[in-house]
Amino acid sequence: MKSSKTGLTNILVEQATINSKFLERDVILDAYLPIRVAHPEQMSLLLINDGQDLPKMPFEEILDDLLMKEKIEPVLCAGIYCGPDRKMEYGVAGEPDYKGRGAKAANYTNFIFNELLPQIHEMYNVPSFKEKSFAGFSLGGLSALDIVWNHPEEFANVGVFSGSLWWRSKGYREGYDDNQDRIMHRQIKNGGFYPWLKFFFECGILDEKADRNNNGVIDAIDDTLDLIKELKKKGYNDASIKYTELADGKHDVPTWAKAFPEFLKWCWGKDQ
């Protein structure tokens, strides 16, 4: 384990490597630790897919600033680096997409619960957290949503930034139907209602150019808004769903860096 970044006044950044049997690879983890926590059991935990992108924000400065200004409650953030098989490990655990991508998503879920979480509890001597949440970018956002949705008893919040909610079981030339073939939307339709869960979604107007139904709205936004509609049909309301649309937002780290403070304040803000 090694520490990094001097000059931070409210967090310590440590890096660890976990040898995963489920993923058959080493997984790098960056832990962003609040340093002034009198009662660690009152601290929340946020897991973040594509943790390798966080230093590019730079996430440590975002988190340090929010804690210094007392804008949020203490939250231990764990950035999980993706591996070379990202498109296989991320996705929906119960069903690969039409190209077979996401075939190792169940292995990734097993890694989270059976290897990563026990390691975090042990490394930081925190038997239990106040609550656990999960976030991710693009395909990592889909993965985070899938894991939270299918393990609602374990989580409180999910953050989906430019989520790959187009993930589908049929190609566009294979009789694809919006109402039937978007895998995550179908999971929401067939799932239950877990009133404690909160959902944060971010999209950028410039996330992409594709507009498969030619309605003048890019697919990334259409897919996100349609998923929100499915959540509302389940019983979730505006208090449990936050949607942020950035006019200059792209499918990139600087855009997600702009939206991340809003997510942190929405979930753990001291004025909530």
Secondary structure, 3 states (H helix, E strand, C coil): CEEECCCCCCEEEEEEEEEECCCCEEEEEEEEEECCCCCHHHCEEEEEECHHHHHHCCHHHHHHHHHHCCCECCEEEEEECCCCCHHHHCCCCCCCCCCCCCCCHHHHHHHHHHHHHHHHHHHCCCCCCCCEEEEEECHHHHHHHHHHHHCHHHCCEEEEECCCCCCECCCCCCCCCHHHHEHHHHHHHHCCCCCCCEEEEEEEEECCCCCCCCCCCCHHHHHHHHHHHHHHHHCCCCCCEEEEEEEEEECCHHHHHHHHHHHHHHHHECCC
